[in-house]
Amino acid sequence: MSIEVQNIFKRYGNQEALKNVSFKLSSGEIVGFLGPNGAGKSTLMKIITTYIRQNEGVIKVSGFDTLTNSVEVKKRIGYLPEHNPLYLDLYVKEYLHFHAEIHKVSKTRIEEVIKKVGLSPEKGKKIKQLSKGYRQRVGLAAALLHNPEVLILDEPTTGLDPNQLVEIRNLIQEIGKTKTVLLSTHIMQEVEAMCDRVIIINKGEIVADKNLKDLLENQEQIIEVEFDLRIEKQLLQSINNIKTTENIFDNNWQLTFNTQKDMRSEIFDFAQKNGLKTLQIQQKVKNLENLFQKLTS
């Protein structure tokens, strides 16, 4: 295993930021790490990268304990934090040269990484002259410079335009073939496009850890419908496979079914049988955003 997280607790005074968090990540895996703001994502990433220490539990990166072998752990991790810290007055190549000296890697590696992340047109500029998207690329280049076994990316696509998003997404997917990639993002479409597996954290606890395909296949069906007249909640319970009913407002309802079968025809039949008209009906797309809202609401 490239990363082993075992029973991690992190407290700030009386507040528990992480509560008994455990999971394992293997090489060749791209894992989306999701959660609302304040859920504990960045805290755990900082613990894995040895920036801060846990109160309880053990984390191992490539077999090295983050508390007792932090130097070895740092050698094996590339980290792009949420707020990408850069020396703005340095030139791009100068900044990467500085990182190369820290990691004791060949200077030829600098050109390789610049080309890999698409920085070639901007390599002669000072970092302060770059757009936010290109600054993200500089941070990603620095994280990749020492060819780490594990890549930790906290909001890696922040500030990128649609074309840059595709380029960085393809780069991360290519990197993920041989490395372990743990990435945090609020852009659910990026997770669906890049990740093999999703871990969702809420209020410091893991609420989901599954293969992305399995998560989406097992979702319930949600249909929003507006009738022309008021209707009693109890009457809706007579529809086949109905699980929950929620009155959104007025004559608008959100109906959840525990079947993959398209239930819109059943709703039309129900309306006709009870002298109702359906003014609008919408089947919610089964995507990661729906699941995320359900697990973290």
N, C-alpha and C positions, 0 to 999 in steps of 0.2 A: 504493500500500500504506500502511495506517495504521501498522503496526509491521513493521520488517525487522530480524531478528536474524541476524547473519552471523558464524559461526565464533568463538563466545564461549568464552573460557577464564577461569576464576576460581580462584585458588589461595590457600590459607591455609597459609603455610609450605610443607611438602612435600605437603600434601593438596590434591588437585584437586577442587573442589566442582562445577565445570562443565567439560566436555570437548568442545570443538568443537561447540557447540550452534547450530543454525541453523533458522529457520522464518520464514514471512511470514504476517501476518494482514491481512485486508481489512475495510473498513467494512461494517457490516451482518452481521458474523460473531460468533457467540457460541461461544467455544472453551474447552473444559474442559482444564485443565492439571493432570495427575494424576501421582502418584508417592508412594512410601512416605516416611515421615519420614526426613529427611536426604538425600533424593534430589537436592535443589538447586532446588526450586520457589520457595521464598521468596527464595533468593539471586538467582535470575534476575529475579524481580519487582522486587526492590530495585534491581537494575542498570537495568532498563527505566525505573524511576521516578527514577533518578539519585541514590538514597540512598547507594549504594555504586558503585564503579567496577570494571570488568572489567580483567583483566590483558592480554587480547588480544581482538581482534575489534571489530566495529562494530555499534551499534544505532541505528536511526533511527526516530523517531516523527513521523508526518506529514511526513517529509522532513528533519527536524532531527536532527542527531547528538547523542546524549546526553552526549558528552564536551565538544564544542565549542559546543553551543547548549542547555545544560541549562535555562536560564530559559524558552526557547521550548517545550521539551519539557514542563516542569512546567505551563505554561499549558494544554496540550492533554491532560493526563492527570488523571483522577480516581482516587484511590487509597484503598482501604479495606484497611489491613494486618490481619494475623491477630490481633494484639493491639491492638484498637482504642483508640488513645490519646485520652482525653477529659478535659476540665477539669471534674471532677465537681461543683465548687461553683458553676458557671455554670448559668443557666437555659438551656433548649433554644434559645429564640429569641436569647438573649444570645450563646450559643456560635456559632450560625450567623451572627449579625450580625458577630461577630469575623472569621469566615471570609470573609464578603462584603466586608469592608473590605480584607482581604489581596488578594483577587482583583479588587477594584474593580468589583464588579457591583452592580446596582440592588437596593435593599432590598426591592422588590416581589418579587424572585426568591425571597426567603426563604419567603414564604407559599406560593408555587408549589411549592417543593420539599417543604415540610412536608406539604402536601396529597398530593403525589405518592407519598411514602413512608409515608403513613398515620400521621403524628405529631400530627395536629391535636388529639386528646384529651389529649395529654401536653405540648403546647408551653409551657404555663405553669409546668411543674415544673422543679426543679433536676435535673440529669442524675443525681446520686447517688440520687435517689428513683425512678429508672426501673428496670424489669426489664432483664435482659440482652438480651432480644429488642428492646426499645425503644432500648437503647443502640446496638445494631447499626444500627438505623434512623437514629439521629442521625449515626453515622459515614457511612452511605450518603448521607444528605442532604448532608453536608459535601463528599463526593466529587462529587456531582452539581451543586453550587451554581453553579459557573462554566461549566456546560454543556460539559463536555470532549468531545473527539472520541473519546477512548480511555478505557475504564474498566477498571481493574485491581482485582480483588476477590480477596482472600486469605481463604478460609473465610468467605464472607459470610452463611451461614445458621446460624452457630454460635449456640446458645442460643435458637433460635426454636421456638415450639410448632407443631403441625401446621397450624393455621389461618394463622399468620404465615408459615410456609414457603410455602404456596400464594400468599399475597399478594406476598411478595418475589420468588418465582419468576416470577409474572406480570409484575411490575415489570421484572425483568431482561430478560425476553423482549421486552417493549415497548421498552426502551432499546436492545436489540440490533438493532432494525430499522433504526436510523440511525447507531449507533455501533459501534465495535469493542470487544467485551467479552472479556477474558481472566480466567477465574475458576478458582481452585484450591479443591478441596474433597475431603473423604474420603467424602462421601455419594454413592455411585455412582448412586443413583436420581435424585438432583437433576441430575446430568450428563445422564443419559438423557432426563430431562424437558425440559431447557433447551437443551442444546448441539447445534450443527450438526456440530461437529468435535471430535476429541479428540487431545491431545498427551500422551503418557506418557513420563516421564523416570525413569530408574533409575540410581543411582550416577553422577549428573552427565551422563548421555548420553541422547539421545532414542532410545527403543526403538519408538515408534509415533507416527505423525502421519497420520491418515486421517479421512475423513468417517465419522461415527459409524455410519451405516447400513451402509456398506461393511465396517467392522470387525466388526459383529455378524453380518452375513450370511456372512462368510468363516470364521467360527469352526468348529472341529471339533465333532463330537458326542461327548459324554461320558456314559457310562452306568455307574452303580454297581450291582453285583449281588452277592447272597449266595447261594452254593450250599449244599446240605445236606452235601456231602462235600468233602474236600480234592481239589484238582485241580492238575495240572502246568501250569506257565505255557506250555510248548510246545504243549499241546493247544489252548489258547485261540487260538493263532495261526491255527488252521484256519477261524475264523469269517470270513466275507466282509467285506472293507473294514476289517479291524482294523488299527490303526496302532500303538498301544501298549497294554501291559497292566501294571497295577501292583497288587500284592497289598497291600491296605490293612491288614488283619489277619485272622488265621484264614482263613475261607472267603469273605471279602469282597474283591471286586476292583473296580478302576476301569478301565474299558475305553474307549479313545478310537478313534473311527472317522473316516475321511476321506471322509465322505459326509453329505449333508443328510437322506437317507432314515432314517426311524425304524427303528433296528436292534433294538428290543426283541423283535420276533417272531423274528428270526434267533437271538437268544440263547436264547429258549424252545425253538426247534427244535434248537439245539446241545445244550441240557441233556437233552432227551428222547432224542436220538440216543446220548448217552454215559451214559445211566442216572442222570442227576442230576435234582434238583429245585431250582427257584429259590425260595428262601425270601422274598426281597424284591428288587425291581428298581426303580431310579429313574433317570429321565433328567434330567440337570442342565439347568436353564434356560440358554439361551444369552444371557447378559447381560454387561454391562461388568465386573462384579465377577469373573466367571470369567476373562475376558481379562486383567484387571489382575493377578490372581494368577499367571497363566501367565507374563506378561512380566516380572514383578518378583520372582518367587520365587528 
